[in-house]
Amino acid sequence: MVLRQLGEGRKMLERLREAEVIAEQLRDDRRLGQVCALMATVHSTLGELDEALAIGTRGLDIAQRLGDLRVRIVAASHLEQAHYYRGEYEHTVESASNSLAALPADWAHENFGMTALPSVFGRAHLIMSLAELGRFAEAARYEAEATRFAESSEHVFTIGWAHFGASMLHLVQGDWAKARLRVERWIAMLRTANVAMLLPWAVAASAWALAQSGEASEALDRIREAEQLLECEAARGIVAYGGWAYGAVGRACLLLGQLDAARRLGDRSVASSRRQSGFTAHALRLLGDIAIDANGFDAETGEAYYGEALALANRQRMRPLAAHCHLGLGRLYRRAGNTEHTHHCLTIAKIMYREMEMGFWVNQAEAEIMKAGDAGHIQPAAEVLNVRC
C-alpha cells in the first residue's frame, strides 16, 4: 500500500498479480478476494475502468460467497470508485449507501488493508456523486460525518480523502470560500506528509477556486504547478483524474481571460476522459463556455458543445451541469439576438439552481436575465420546463 500512496500504480499492480497467482495456488479465496479488490482501485487509477469493474466484481463475488464482510467492504469500496470515475453517480450513491449501512459502528476506524478508512473513502465518493446529482443537502451530511471520522483517526491519507470529498462538493455547488478552505487544507496535508497521490487533483482544484475568488497571481502559480504535476502523472500512467483536473485548470484559465490556454486544456480534458462520461461532460461545457466568450464568440461551435454536454448530463442525471448548460445556452442566444430561446434557457437554469440551492449560480442566472431585458415576458416556469433549449 506504500506504492499506492506514492502513486506507483504499475508497480503495485505487478505485486498484486504476483499475490493473485500465489493465492490461487494456495486456494486461499479470502486472500484472493482481497487481492482482486485492491487490483480494482489500481486499474481505476490507471484509467482501466473496464478492468477495474471486472476484477472488482470478482472480488465482491468471492466475498459474498465466503460471507466475509471485511473483504466485501473493501471490494465494494473500490468498485464504487470505478463507478464514480465512469460517471455512474446514481449507482455509486446506491452502492456506497449500502456499504456504509453494512459497516458495523465499531469498525468505523478499521482500514481493512486500504490506504484510507472505508468509512471515509466510501463517504468521499458518496459526497462527490451526490454533488454531481445536485443533492447537496445529503452530501453535506456525509461531509460532516467523513470529517469527524477522518479527524478522529489522525490518519493522514484518510484526512486527505475527507478534504477531497468536501472540496469537490463545494466546487460543484459554487461555494468558493468553503472550497478554497478545504482545498488548501488538503494540499497542506499532502505536502506535509509527502504524499504524491491526488496532489495534481488538489492543485488543479486550488487553481479553479483561486481564479474564481479573483486571486489571479496565486491562481497562475497553481495552474503552472498543476500542469507540471499532471504531465508527470501521465508519464507514469496515472490518468484517472486527468480529465477532471485538466478541466479545472482550463476553467481557471478561462476565468483569467487566457482563452488559448483554456481551449488547449479543455481539449486535453476531453482527450483524457474518454471512458469517463461525467468528466467528459464537464470538459464539453468548458469548451462551450470558451466558444461563447466575448473575445472569440462562435455561436455554432458553442451550441454544439453545450448540446453534447447537456446530453451526457441528462443521461447521467447531473443536474448542476445540466443547469450550467442551460445558462451557457442562454448567454449564447442573448449574444446572438435570439430573445425567445434566451428566456427559455435562462429561466430553466434559474429554476434548477434555485431548486438545488446553488445561490451563487442563481445570482448568475438572474444577472443574465437582467442583461437580456424584457424580463417580465419570460414564460411561466411550468411552460418553460417543457421546452428543451
Order of alpha helices (4+ residues) and beta strands (2+ residues): alpha-alpha-alpha-alpha-alpha-alpha-alpha-alpha-alpha-alpha-alpha-alpha-alpha-alpha-alpha-alpha-alpha-alpha-alpha-alpha
